[in-house]
Amino acid sequence: MSGLNVKLGANWVEGVSGPLVIPIWTMAQKLNFTTHATNYDDALQLLEGGIVDKSNVKALFKSKREAAEEMMKSRMEAGLEDISVRTLLQLVGWHPTSALHDNIEYMGLLNIYKIYL
């Protein structure tokens, strides 16, 4: 195509280590695609100023996520109605203010869903 590179298909396949077999993963294995497993601990956040040290934000989110999990358990034991994860996080003081915060939150919430699915 006139010297242009064109990507066809997915760049990644999510959820390949769970109890369900994902058809796209089966196809990738049959086609002997090169794959690399990751738990995203090696992900880098790149902003205008370069690579960002996200360890402080990760630690803050982890503490807020743990507090939210405890609040969720307490609410379940008390027979209270469900509330969203967003509301739980806000109640324990997590208020994202940047793309870095949003990224850390997204990656951190993946771990919650792995636990409860």
N, C-alpha and C positions, 0 to 999 in steps of 0.2 A: 504494500500500500504506500507507494511513493516514499519509502524510507521511514514511515511512521510506525511506532510501536503501539499496538492496541492490546489492552488487557481484556481477556474474556473470562468471565466467571468470578468466583469468590477469591478474596485474598486470605481468608481464614475460615475455619469451620469451628463453631462453638459447641461446647457441651459434649465432647467426644468421650468423656470418661464417666458419664452417668449410666444409669440402668437401662436407658433406651438407646437403641441403635439408630443413628441419624442416617438417612439414605445417602446424603451427599458424602458423608464420611466413608460409607461402604464403597461408593463409587471411586473416591480418591484412593482408597487402598487397592481396589482392583486395577486401577490405572498406574499403580506404583508411583504416585506423586511423592515428592520429597516433603516430609512434614517435620515440624518442630513443636514439641509441646511446651507450653508456658503457663505459669500461674500469674503472670503479669507483674511479678515482683521486680523484674528486670526492665520494666517500662520506664522510659525517660519522658519528662515533660520539657518541651522545647518552646520557649517564648522568644520575643524579640531580643532580649538580652543574652540569650544562650540557654544552656541546660540549667534547670532550676533544681535546687536542693529541696526536695519535698518531704524530707523526714519529719520536720516539725508539724506540717499539716497532716501527714499520715498518722502521726502519734495522737494528735488532737482528734482526728476523725475516729480513730480506733477507740479512744476513751468514750466519745459520744455514742458511737455505735453500741458499745458494750452497755452503756447506761440505757440506751433505747431498748436493747434486748431484755434487760432486767425489768424495765417498765412494762414491756409487752407481756412478759411472763406474769408479773404481778397483776396486770389487768385481766389476763386469762384466768388466773386462779380466783380472782374476785368476781368473775362472771360478768365483767363489763364488756360493752360492745367493742368491736374492732375499730381501730383507727388506722389511718394510713401510716406508712413508714415515714413519709415526709413530715407528718404531724408529730410523730414520736421524736424524730430528730430535732424538730424545732423546740419541742417541750424540754429536751435535755440541753438545749443551748447551741445546736449546730445551725449556723446561718451562713451558707456559702456566699462568698463575695467576689469570687474570681473563677476563671476557667480552670485554674489549678484545683481549687476547692471542688468544683463540679466533677473534674476527672477523678480525684481521690474518692469522692462520694460514690461515683458510679462503680469504680473498681472495688471499693470496700463493700458495697451492697451486693455484689456478685457472691461474696462469701456467705452472706446471710441466706441468700436463696439456695446455695448449695447445701446448707445445713438443713433447711426445712423442706426441700423437695424430695 
